[in-house]
Amino acid sequence: MTTLLRDSVGKSIFDVATATLLLLLAAPLFALIAAAVKLTSPGTVFYRQTRVGKEGRQFPMLKFRSMVANADRIGPWYTEENDLRVTWVGRVLRSASLDELPQLINVIRGEMSLVGPRPPVPLQLGDYTEVDRRILFSVKPGITGLAQVMGRSSLPLEARTNYSIHYALHRTMFMDLGILARTAWAVVTRQGTN
């Protein structure tokens, strides 16, 4: 119990320190993206989507808006292939995973971790068994995770869930560092983007 607590505290300190540093380093890029989103499409710069996090608590997950304003009112909550609601700036952001950058703020606020299972939207909760939910919600959700580096959206839900559960049960800081390194590579090579 003490080791797990120490690891959790250490992980939280690492998460907040790293997210803060990344946010400071990315500030010029952050400002450039915000300007591009605002100048090319009416609406807000950020998109806030309700997600389910640790212990089943809901929180507003942040992204740079990559779709037209009020996209969720004119189509499904998920993005389809060649979705016409995605703006041209949004396509660029998504292809480089830059739309996820504001989630560093979620990490600093303690709602997310750098590494963990991706947080589901409330509508997705029925896709998981009660046991799966209990395991997945025992840890903070992450910006990236084991499922993301093993195939991301190309994986079926069952495989993504299995990878996320494996992470939740066997997580270590060494595993987190490996996932972060593989995520950086996947972003650079644009693997698994849609």
PyMOL CGO cylinders between C-alpha atoms (Angstrom):
from pymol import cmd
from pymol.cgo import CYLINDER

trace = [
    CYLINDER, 0.00, 0.00, 0.00, 2.77, 2.43, 0.97, 0.3, 1, 1, 1, 1, 1, 1,
    CYLINDER, 2.77, 2.43, 0.97, 4.74, 1.60, -2.21, 0.3, 1, 1, 1, 1, 1, 1,
    CYLINDER, 4.74, 1.60, -2.21, 1.65, 2.15, -4.36, 0.3, 1, 1, 1, 1, 1, 1,
    CYLINDER, 1.65, 2.15, -4.36, 0.95, 5.47, -2.62, 0.3, 1, 1, 1, 1, 1, 1,
    CYLINDER, 0.95, 5.47, -2.62, 4.57, 6.56, -3.05, 0.3, 1, 1, 1, 1, 1, 1,
    CYLINDER, 4.57, 6.56, -3.05, 4.43, 5.57, -6.74, 0.3, 1, 1, 1, 1, 1, 1,
    CYLINDER, 4.43, 5.57, -6.74, 1.16, 7.51, -7.17, 0.3, 1, 1, 1, 1, 1, 1,
    CYLINDER, 1.16, 7.51, -7.17, 2.61, 10.60, -5.51, 0.3, 1, 1, 1, 1, 1, 1,
    CYLINDER, 2.61, 10.60, -5.51, 5.80, 10.27, -7.56, 0.3, 1, 1, 1, 1, 1, 1,
    CYLINDER, 5.80, 10.27, -7.56, 3.79, 9.82, -10.76, 0.3, 1, 1, 1, 1, 1, 1,
    CYLINDER, 3.79, 9.82, -10.76, 1.65, 12.88, -9.96, 0.3, 1, 1, 1, 1, 1, 1,
    CYLINDER, 1.65, 12.88, -9.96, 4.72, 15.03, -9.31, 0.3, 1, 1, 1, 1, 1, 1,
    CYLINDER, 4.72, 15.03, -9.31, 6.34, 13.78, -12.53, 0.3, 1, 1, 1, 1, 1, 1,
    CYLINDER, 6.34, 13.78, -12.53, 3.12, 14.41, -14.48, 0.3, 1, 1, 1, 1, 1, 1,
    CYLINDER, 3.12, 14.41, -14.48, 2.60, 17.97, -13.26, 0.3, 1, 1, 1, 1, 1, 1,
    CYLINDER, 2.60, 17.97, -13.26, 6.27, 18.94, -13.59, 0.3, 1, 1, 1, 1, 1, 1,
    CYLINDER, 6.27, 18.94, -13.59, 6.57, 17.46, -17.09, 0.3, 1, 1, 1, 1, 1, 1,
    CYLINDER, 6.57, 17.46, -17.09, 3.24, 18.89, -18.28, 0.3, 1, 1, 1, 1, 1, 1,
    CYLINDER, 3.24, 18.89, -18.28, 4.19, 22.34, -16.97, 0.3, 1, 1, 1, 1, 1, 1,
    CYLINDER, 4.19, 22.34, -16.97, 7.57, 22.20, -18.72, 0.3, 1, 1, 1, 1, 1, 1,
    CYLINDER, 7.57, 22.20, -18.72, 6.00, 20.97, -21.98, 0.3, 1, 1, 1, 1, 1, 1,
    CYLINDER, 6.00, 20.97, -21.98, 3.35, 23.68, -21.82, 0.3, 1, 1, 1, 1, 1, 1,
    CYLINDER, 3.35, 23.68, -21.82, 6.00, 26.38, -21.31, 0.3, 1, 1, 1, 1, 1, 1,
    CYLINDER, 6.00, 26.38, -21.31, 8.13, 25.02, -24.17, 0.3, 1, 1, 1, 1, 1, 1,
    CYLINDER, 8.13, 25.02, -24.17, 5.10, 24.70, -26.43, 0.3, 1, 1, 1, 1, 1, 1,
    CYLINDER, 5.10, 24.70, -26.43, 3.68, 28.15, -25.58, 0.3, 1, 1, 1, 1, 1, 1,
    CYLINDER, 3.68, 28.15, -25.58, 4.59, 29.70, -28.98, 0.3, 1, 1, 1, 1, 1, 1,
    CYLINDER, 4.59, 29.70, -28.98, 3.10, 26.71, -30.81, 0.3, 1, 1, 1, 1, 1, 1,
    CYLINDER, 3.10, 26.71, -30.81, 0.06, 26.84, -28.51, 0.3, 1, 1, 1, 1, 1, 1,
    CYLINDER, 0.06, 26.84, -28.51, -0.49, 30.51, -29.42, 0.3, 1, 1, 1, 1, 1, 1,
    CYLINDER, -0.49, 30.51, -29.42, -0.01, 29.84, -33.14, 0.3, 1, 1, 1, 1, 1, 1,
    CYLINDER, -0.01, 29.84, -33.14, -2.52, 26.98, -33.13, 0.3, 1, 1, 1, 1, 1, 1,
    CYLINDER, -2.52, 26.98, -33.13, -5.03, 29.04, -31.13, 0.3, 1, 1, 1, 1, 1, 1,
    CYLINDER, -5.03, 29.04, -31.13, -4.75, 31.86, -33.67, 0.3, 1, 1, 1, 1, 1, 1,
    CYLINDER, -4.75, 31.86, -33.67, -5.12, 29.46, -36.62, 0.3, 1, 1, 1, 1, 1, 1,
    CYLINDER, -5.12, 29.46, -36.62, -8.25, 27.88, -35.13, 0.3, 1, 1, 1, 1, 1, 1,
    CYLINDER, -8.25, 27.88, -35.13, -9.81, 31.26, -34.31, 0.3, 1, 1, 1, 1, 1, 1,
    CYLINDER, -9.81, 31.26, -34.31, -8.99, 32.94, -37.62, 0.3, 1, 1, 1, 1, 1, 1,
    CYLINDER, -8.99, 32.94, -37.62, -10.14, 30.12, -39.90, 0.3, 1, 1, 1, 1, 1, 1,
    CYLINDER, -10.14, 30.12, -39.90, -13.38, 29.06, -38.25, 0.3, 1, 1, 1, 1, 1, 1,
    CYLINDER, -13.38, 29.06, -38.25, -15.94, 30.90, -36.12, 0.3, 1, 1, 1, 1, 1, 1,
    CYLINDER, -15.94, 30.90, -36.12, -16.32, 29.57, -32.60, 0.3, 1, 1, 1, 1, 1, 1,
    CYLINDER, -16.32, 29.57, -32.60, -14.16, 28.90, -29.57, 0.3, 1, 1, 1, 1, 1, 1,
    CYLINDER, -14.16, 28.90, -29.57, -10.50, 27.91, -29.68, 0.3, 1, 1, 1, 1, 1, 1,
    CYLINDER, -10.50, 27.91, -29.68, -10.98, 25.00, -27.27, 0.3, 1, 1, 1, 1, 1, 1,
    CYLINDER, -10.98, 25.00, -27.27, -13.40, 22.11, -27.40, 0.3, 1, 1, 1, 1, 1, 1,
    CYLINDER, -13.40, 22.11, -27.40, -14.48, 20.79, -24.01, 0.3, 1, 1, 1, 1, 1, 1,
    CYLINDER, -14.48, 20.79, -24.01, -15.88, 17.29, -23.95, 0.3, 1, 1, 1, 1, 1, 1,
    CYLINDER, -15.88, 17.29, -23.95, -17.20, 15.58, -20.85, 0.3, 1, 1, 1, 1, 1, 1,
    CYLINDER, -17.20, 15.58, -20.85, -15.11, 12.49, -20.08, 0.3, 1, 1, 1, 1, 1, 1,
    CYLINDER, -15.11, 12.49, -20.08, -15.09, 9.99, -17.24, 0.3, 1, 1, 1, 1, 1, 1,
    CYLINDER, -15.09, 9.99, -17.24, -11.93, 9.82, -15.13, 0.3, 1, 1, 1, 1, 1, 1,
    CYLINDER, -11.93, 9.82, -15.13, -10.60, 8.26, -11.97, 0.3, 1, 1, 1, 1, 1, 1,
    CYLINDER, -10.60, 8.26, -11.97, -13.25, 6.85, -9.63, 0.3, 1, 1, 1, 1, 1, 1,
    CYLINDER, -13.25, 6.85, -9.63, -15.89, 7.59, -12.29, 0.3, 1, 1, 1, 1, 1, 1,
    CYLINDER, -15.89, 7.59, -12.29, -15.68, 11.37, -11.86, 0.3, 1, 1, 1, 1, 1, 1,
    CYLINDER, -15.68, 11.37, -11.86, -16.62, 13.41, -14.90, 0.3, 1, 1, 1, 1, 1, 1,
    CYLINDER, -16.62, 13.41, -14.90, -14.42, 16.28, -16.07, 0.3, 1, 1, 1, 1, 1, 1,
    CYLINDER, -14.42, 16.28, -16.07, -14.15, 18.57, -19.11, 0.3, 1, 1, 1, 1, 1, 1,
    CYLINDER, -14.15, 18.57, -19.11, -11.33, 17.23, -21.31, 0.3, 1, 1, 1, 1, 1, 1,
    CYLINDER, -11.33, 17.23, -21.31, -9.75, 19.97, -23.42, 0.3, 1, 1, 1, 1, 1, 1,
    CYLINDER, -9.75, 19.97, -23.42, -8.74, 19.87, -27.07, 0.3, 1, 1, 1, 1, 1, 1,
    CYLINDER, -8.74, 19.87, -27.07, -8.07, 22.46, -29.70, 0.3, 1, 1, 1, 1, 1, 1,
    CYLINDER, -8.07, 22.46, -29.70, -11.31, 22.66, -31.67, 0.3, 1, 1, 1, 1, 1, 1,
    CYLINDER, -11.31, 22.66, -31.67, -10.80, 20.74, -34.91, 0.3, 1, 1, 1, 1, 1, 1,
    CYLINDER, -10.80, 20.74, -34.91, -14.41, 20.74, -36.11, 0.3, 1, 1, 1, 1, 1, 1,
    CYLINDER, -14.41, 20.74, -36.11, -16.91, 23.42, -37.02, 0.3, 1, 1, 1, 1, 1, 1,
    CYLINDER, -16.91, 23.42, -37.02, -18.64, 25.13, -34.10, 0.3, 1, 1, 1, 1, 1, 1,
    CYLINDER, -18.64, 25.13, -34.10, -21.50, 23.06, -32.61, 0.3, 1, 1, 1, 1, 1, 1,
    CYLINDER, -21.50, 23.06, -32.61, -20.41, 19.97, -34.56, 0.3, 1, 1, 1, 1, 1, 1,
    CYLINDER, -20.41, 19.97, -34.56, -21.96, 17.71, -31.93, 0.3, 1, 1, 1, 1, 1, 1,
    CYLINDER, -21.96, 17.71, -31.93, -25.37, 19.20, -32.71, 0.3, 1, 1, 1, 1, 1, 1,
    CYLINDER, -25.37, 19.20, -32.71, -25.14, 18.42, -36.42, 0.3, 1, 1, 1, 1, 1, 1,
    CYLINDER, -25.14, 18.42, -36.42, -23.73, 14.91, -36.28, 0.3, 1, 1, 1, 1, 1, 1,
    CYLINDER, -23.73, 14.91, -36.28, -22.65, 12.05, -34.02, 0.3, 1, 1, 1, 1, 1, 1,
    CYLINDER, -22.65, 12.05, -34.02, -20.41, 12.69, -30.97, 0.3, 1, 1, 1, 1, 1, 1,
    CYLINDER, -20.41, 12.69, -30.97, -17.67, 10.59, -32.58, 0.3, 1, 1, 1, 1, 1, 1,
    CYLINDER, -17.67, 10.59, -32.58, -15.76, 11.48, -35.73, 0.3, 1, 1, 1, 1, 1, 1,
    CYLINDER, -15.76, 11.48, -35.73, -16.37, 9.45, -38.84, 0.3, 1, 1, 1, 1, 1, 1,
    CYLINDER, -16.37, 9.45, -38.84, -13.85, 8.87, -41.62, 0.3, 1, 1, 1, 1, 1, 1,
    CYLINDER, -13.85, 8.87, -41.62, -13.77, 11.90, -43.96, 0.3, 1, 1, 1, 1, 1, 1,
    CYLINDER, -13.77, 11.90, -43.96, -16.10, 13.76, -41.57, 0.3, 1, 1, 1, 1, 1, 1,
    CYLINDER, -16.10, 13.76, -41.57, -17.13, 17.01, -43.28, 0.3, 1, 1, 1, 1, 1, 1,
    CYLINDER, -17.13, 17.01, -43.28, -17.41, 18.74, -39.91, 0.3, 1, 1, 1, 1, 1, 1,
    CYLINDER, -17.41, 18.74, -39.91, -13.60, 18.66, -39.50, 0.3, 1, 1, 1, 1, 1, 1,
    CYLINDER, -13.60, 18.66, -39.50, -12.03, 21.96, -40.59, 0.3, 1, 1, 1, 1, 1, 1,
    CYLINDER, -12.03, 21.96, -40.59, -8.89, 22.06, -42.74, 0.3, 1, 1, 1, 1, 1, 1,
    CYLINDER, -8.89, 22.06, -42.74, -6.89, 23.34, -39.76, 0.3, 1, 1, 1, 1, 1, 1,
    CYLINDER, -6.89, 23.34, -39.76, -8.45, 20.56, -37.72, 0.3, 1, 1, 1, 1, 1, 1,
    CYLINDER, -8.45, 20.56, -37.72, -7.23, 17.95, -40.21, 0.3, 1, 1, 1, 1, 1, 1,
    CYLINDER, -7.23, 17.95, -40.21, -3.68, 19.26, -39.87, 0.3, 1, 1, 1, 1, 1, 1,
    CYLINDER, -3.68, 19.26, -39.87, -3.93, 19.30, -36.06, 0.3, 1, 1, 1, 1, 1, 1,
    CYLINDER, -3.93, 19.30, -36.06, -5.34, 15.78, -35.93, 0.3, 1, 1, 1, 1, 1, 1,
    CYLINDER, -5.34, 15.78, -35.93, -2.76, 14.36, -38.31, 0.3, 1, 1, 1, 1, 1, 1,
    CYLINDER, -2.76, 14.36, -38.31, 0.00, 15.55, -35.94, 0.3, 1, 1, 1, 1, 1, 1,
    CYLINDER, 0.00, 15.55, -35.94, -2.05, 14.91, -32.73, 0.3, 1, 1, 1, 1, 1, 1,
    CYLINDER, -2.05, 14.91, -32.73, -1.64, 18.60, -31.88, 0.3, 1, 1, 1, 1, 1, 1,
    CYLINDER, -1.64, 18.60, -31.88, -5.35, 18.91, -31.07, 0.3, 1, 1, 1, 1, 1, 1,
    CYLINDER, -5.35, 18.91, -31.07, -4.55, 16.98, -27.87, 0.3, 1, 1, 1, 1, 1, 1,
    CYLINDER, -4.55, 16.98, -27.87, -2.00, 19.57, -26.62, 0.3, 1, 1, 1, 1, 1, 1,
    CYLINDER, -2.00, 19.57, -26.62, -4.45, 21.38, -24.28, 0.3, 1, 1, 1, 1, 1, 1,
    CYLINDER, -4.45, 21.38, -24.28, -4.81, 18.18, -22.26, 0.3, 1, 1, 1, 1, 1, 1,
    CYLINDER, -4.81, 18.18, -22.26, -1.54, 19.20, -20.61, 0.3, 1, 1, 1, 1, 1, 1,
    CYLINDER, -1.54, 19.20, -20.61, -3.80, 21.65, -18.74, 0.3, 1, 1, 1, 1, 1, 1,
    CYLINDER, -3.80, 21.65, -18.74, -5.97, 18.70, -17.63, 0.3, 1, 1, 1, 1, 1, 1,
    CYLINDER, -5.97, 18.70, -17.63, -2.79, 17.04, -16.30, 0.3, 1, 1, 1, 1, 1, 1,
    CYLINDER, -2.79, 17.04, -16.30, -1.76, 20.15, -14.36, 0.3, 1, 1, 1, 1, 1, 1,
    CYLINDER, -1.76, 20.15, -14.36, -5.29, 20.38, -12.90, 0.3, 1, 1, 1, 1, 1, 1,
    CYLINDER, -5.29, 20.38, -12.90, -4.98, 16.76, -11.69, 0.3, 1, 1, 1, 1, 1, 1,
    CYLINDER, -4.98, 16.76, -11.69, -7.79, 15.40, -13.89, 0.3, 1, 1, 1, 1, 1, 1,
    CYLINDER, -7.79, 15.40, -13.89, -5.50, 13.41, -16.16, 0.3, 1, 1, 1, 1, 1, 1,
    CYLINDER, -5.50, 13.41, -16.16, -2.06, 11.84, -16.26, 0.3, 1, 1, 1, 1, 1, 1,
    CYLINDER, -2.06, 11.84, -16.26, 0.46, 11.90, -19.10, 0.3, 1, 1, 1, 1, 1, 1,
    CYLINDER, 0.46, 11.90, -19.10, 0.03, 8.11, -19.38, 0.3, 1, 1, 1, 1, 1, 1,
    CYLINDER, 0.03, 8.11, -19.38, -3.08, 6.08, -18.59, 0.3, 1, 1, 1, 1, 1, 1,
    CYLINDER, -3.08, 6.08, -18.59, -6.19, 4.64, -20.21, 0.3, 1, 1, 1, 1, 1, 1,
    CYLINDER, -6.19, 4.64, -20.21, -7.96, 7.12, -22.51, 0.3, 1, 1, 1, 1, 1, 1,
    CYLINDER, -7.96, 7.12, -22.51, -11.01, 8.56, -20.71, 0.3, 1, 1, 1, 1, 1, 1,
    CYLINDER, -11.01, 8.56, -20.71, -14.32, 7.46, -22.21, 0.3, 1, 1, 1, 1, 1, 1,
    CYLINDER, -14.32, 7.46, -22.21, -17.28, 9.71, -22.87, 0.3, 1, 1, 1, 1, 1, 1,
    CYLINDER, -17.28, 9.71, -22.87, -20.26, 8.88, -20.60, 0.3, 1, 1, 1, 1, 1, 1,
    CYLINDER, -20.26, 8.88, -20.60, -22.12, 7.28, -23.54, 0.3, 1, 1, 1, 1, 1, 1,
    CYLINDER, -22.12, 7.28, -23.54, -19.33, 4.68, -23.83, 0.3, 1, 1, 1, 1, 1, 1,
    CYLINDER, -19.33, 4.68, -23.83, -19.69, 3.35, -20.28, 0.3, 1, 1, 1, 1, 1, 1,
    CYLINDER, -19.69, 3.35, -20.28, -22.13, 0.68, -21.44, 0.3, 1, 1, 1, 1, 1, 1,
    CYLINDER, -22.13, 0.68, -21.44, -19.38, -0.75, -23.66, 0.3, 1, 1, 1, 1, 1, 1,
    CYLINDER, -19.38, -0.75, -23.66, -17.45, -1.90, -20.57, 0.3, 1, 1, 1, 1, 1, 1,
    CYLINDER, -17.45, -1.90, -20.57, -18.24, -4.59, -18.01, 0.3, 1, 1, 1, 1, 1, 1,
    CYLINDER, -18.24, -4.59, -18.01, -18.53, -3.59, -14.36, 0.3, 1, 1, 1, 1, 1, 1,
    CYLINDER, -18.53, -3.59, -14.36, -15.18, -5.27, -13.65, 0.3, 1, 1, 1, 1, 1, 1,
    CYLINDER, -15.18, -5.27, -13.65, -13.52, -3.40, -16.55, 0.3, 1, 1, 1, 1, 1, 1,
    CYLINDER, -13.52, -3.40, -16.55, -14.90, -0.08, -15.30, 0.3, 1, 1, 1, 1, 1, 1,
    CYLINDER, -14.90, -0.08, -15.30, -13.68, -0.76, -11.76, 0.3, 1, 1, 1, 1, 1, 1,
    CYLINDER, -13.68, -0.76, -11.76, -10.14, -1.46, -13.03, 0.3, 1, 1, 1, 1, 1, 1,
    CYLINDER, -10.14, -1.46, -13.03, -10.03, 1.38, -15.57, 0.3, 1, 1, 1, 1, 1, 1,
    CYLINDER, -10.03, 1.38, -15.57, -11.33, 3.95, -13.09, 0.3, 1, 1, 1, 1, 1, 1,
    CYLINDER, -11.33, 3.95, -13.09, -8.77, 2.94, -10.45, 0.3, 1, 1, 1, 1, 1, 1,
    CYLINDER, -8.77, 2.94, -10.45, -6.18, 5.12, -12.23, 0.3, 1, 1, 1, 1, 1, 1,
    CYLINDER, -6.18, 5.12, -12.23, -6.17, 8.58, -13.77, 0.3, 1, 1, 1, 1, 1, 1,
    CYLINDER, -6.17, 8.58, -13.77, -6.88, 8.62, -17.50, 0.3, 1, 1, 1, 1, 1, 1,
    CYLINDER, -6.88, 8.62, -17.50, -4.02, 9.62, -19.75, 0.3, 1, 1, 1, 1, 1, 1,
    CYLINDER, -4.02, 9.62, -19.75, -3.21, 11.75, -22.76, 0.3, 1, 1, 1, 1, 1, 1,
    CYLINDER, -3.21, 11.75, -22.76, -1.56, 8.64, -24.15, 0.3, 1, 1, 1, 1, 1, 1,
    CYLINDER, -1.56, 8.64, -24.15, -1.54, 5.03, -23.09, 0.3, 1, 1, 1, 1, 1, 1,
    CYLINDER, -1.54, 5.03, -23.09, -0.59, 1.49, -23.91, 0.3, 1, 1, 1, 1, 1, 1,
    CYLINDER, -0.59, 1.49, -23.91, -3.51, 1.11, -26.33, 0.3, 1, 1, 1, 1, 1, 1,
    CYLINDER, -3.51, 1.11, -26.33, -2.44, 4.25, -28.21, 0.3, 1, 1, 1, 1, 1, 1,
    CYLINDER, -2.44, 4.25, -28.21, 1.09, 2.99, -28.83, 0.3, 1, 1, 1, 1, 1, 1,
    CYLINDER, 1.09, 2.99, -28.83, -0.17, -0.48, -29.76, 0.3, 1, 1, 1, 1, 1, 1,
    CYLINDER, -0.17, -0.48, -29.76, -2.41, 0.70, -32.58, 0.3, 1, 1, 1, 1, 1, 1,
    CYLINDER, -2.41, 0.70, -32.58, -4.62, 3.57, -31.42, 0.3, 1, 1, 1, 1, 1, 1,
    CYLINDER, -4.62, 3.57, -31.42, -7.89, 3.90, -33.33, 0.3, 1, 1, 1, 1, 1, 1,
    CYLINDER, -7.89, 3.90, -33.33, -6.99, 1.04, -35.67, 0.3, 1, 1, 1, 1, 1, 1,
    CYLINDER, -6.99, 1.04, -35.67, -7.59, -1.39, -32.79, 0.3, 1, 1, 1, 1, 1, 1,
    CYLINDER, -7.59, -1.39, -32.79, -11.06, -2.76, -32.03, 0.3, 1, 1, 1, 1, 1, 1,
    CYLINDER, -11.06, -2.76, -32.03, -12.60, -1.64, -28.72, 0.3, 1, 1, 1, 1, 1, 1,
    CYLINDER, -12.60, -1.64, -28.72, -11.95, -5.00, -27.04, 0.3, 1, 1, 1, 1, 1, 1,
    CYLINDER, -11.95, -5.00, -27.04, -8.21, -4.83, -27.80, 0.3, 1, 1, 1, 1, 1, 1,
    CYLINDER, -8.21, -4.83, -27.80, -7.98, -1.19, -26.62, 0.3, 1, 1, 1, 1, 1, 1,
    CYLINDER, -7.98, -1.19, -26.62, -9.80, -2.15, -23.42, 0.3, 1, 1, 1, 1, 1, 1,
    CYLINDER, -9.80, -2.15, -23.42, -7.49, -5.12, -22.81, 0.3, 1, 1, 1, 1, 1, 1,
    CYLINDER, -7.49, -5.12, -22.81, -4.38, -2.97, -23.25, 0.3, 1, 1, 1, 1, 1, 1,
    CYLINDER, -4.38, -2.97, -23.25, -5.81, -0.31, -20.93, 0.3, 1, 1, 1, 1, 1, 1,
    CYLINDER, -5.81, -0.31, -20.93, -6.67, -2.90, -18.28, 0.3, 1, 1, 1, 1, 1, 1,
    CYLINDER, -6.67, -2.90, -18.28, -3.18, -4.42, -18.57, 0.3, 1, 1, 1, 1, 1, 1,
    CYLINDER, -3.18, -4.42, -18.57, -1.72, -0.96, -18.00, 0.3, 1, 1, 1, 1, 1, 1,
    CYLINDER, -1.72, -0.96, -18.00, -3.95, -0.24, -14.99, 0.3, 1, 1, 1, 1, 1, 1,
    CYLINDER, -3.95, -0.24, -14.99, -2.97, -3.54, -13.34, 0.3, 1, 1, 1, 1, 1, 1,
    CYLINDER, -2.97, -3.54, -13.34, 0.77, -3.52, -14.14, 0.3, 1, 1, 1, 1, 1, 1,
    CYLINDER, 0.77, -3.52, -14.14, 1.76, 0.15, -14.42, 0.3, 1, 1, 1, 1, 1, 1,
    CYLINDER, 1.76, 0.15, -14.42, 5.23, 1.32, -13.42, 0.3, 1, 1, 1, 1, 1, 1,
    CYLINDER, 5.23, 1.32, -13.42, 7.18, 4.51, -14.04, 0.3, 1, 1, 1, 1, 1, 1,
    CYLINDER, 7.18, 4.51, -14.04, 9.45, 2.49, -16.36, 0.3, 1, 1, 1, 1, 1, 1,
    CYLINDER, 9.45, 2.49, -16.36, 6.39, 1.47, -18.40, 0.3, 1, 1, 1, 1, 1, 1,
    CYLINDER, 6.39, 1.47, -18.40, 5.21, 5.10, -18.48, 0.3, 1, 1, 1, 1, 1, 1,
    CYLINDER, 5.21, 5.10, -18.48, 8.58, 6.29, -19.80, 0.3, 1, 1, 1, 1, 1, 1,
    CYLINDER, 8.58, 6.29, -19.80, 8.50, 3.61, -22.51, 0.3, 1, 1, 1, 1, 1, 1,
    CYLINDER, 8.50, 3.61, -22.51, 4.96, 4.60, -23.54, 0.3, 1, 1, 1, 1, 1, 1,
    CYLINDER, 4.96, 4.60, -23.54, 5.93, 8.29, -23.66, 0.3, 1, 1, 1, 1, 1, 1,
    CYLINDER, 5.93, 8.29, -23.66, 8.94, 7.49, -25.88, 0.3, 1, 1, 1, 1, 1, 1,
    CYLINDER, 8.94, 7.49, -25.88, 6.79, 5.35, -28.21, 0.3, 1, 1, 1, 1, 1, 1,
    CYLINDER, 6.79, 5.35, -28.21, 4.12, 8.08, -28.29, 0.3, 1, 1, 1, 1, 1, 1,
    CYLINDER, 4.12, 8.08, -28.29, 6.68, 10.67, -29.36, 0.3, 1, 1, 1, 1, 1, 1,
    CYLINDER, 6.68, 10.67, -29.36, 7.77, 8.32, -32.17, 0.3, 1, 1, 1, 1, 1, 1,
    CYLINDER, 7.77, 8.32, -32.17, 4.15, 7.66, -33.22, 0.3, 1, 1, 1, 1, 1, 1,
    CYLINDER, 4.15, 7.66, -33.22, 3.43, 11.40, -33.34, 0.3, 1, 1, 1, 1, 1, 1,
    CYLINDER, 3.43, 11.40, -33.34, 6.55, 12.12, -35.39, 0.3, 1, 1, 1, 1, 1, 1,
    CYLINDER, 6.55, 12.12, -35.39, 5.77, 9.30, -37.85, 0.3, 1, 1, 1, 1, 1, 1,
    CYLINDER, 5.77, 9.30, -37.85, 2.00, 10.00, -37.70, 0.3, 1, 1, 1, 1, 1, 1,
    CYLINDER, 2.00, 10.00, -37.70, 1.15, 6.37, -37.02, 0.3, 1, 1, 1, 1, 1, 1,
    CYLINDER, 1.15, 6.37, -37.02, -2.49, 5.58, -36.28, 0.3, 1, 1, 1, 1, 1, 1,
    CYLINDER, -2.49, 5.58, -36.28, -3.81, 9.08, -36.87, 0.3, 1, 1, 1, 1, 1, 1,
    CYLINDER, -3.81, 9.08, -36.87, -7.23, 9.67, -38.44, 0.3, 1, 1, 1, 1, 1, 1,
]
cmd.load_cgo(trace, "trace")
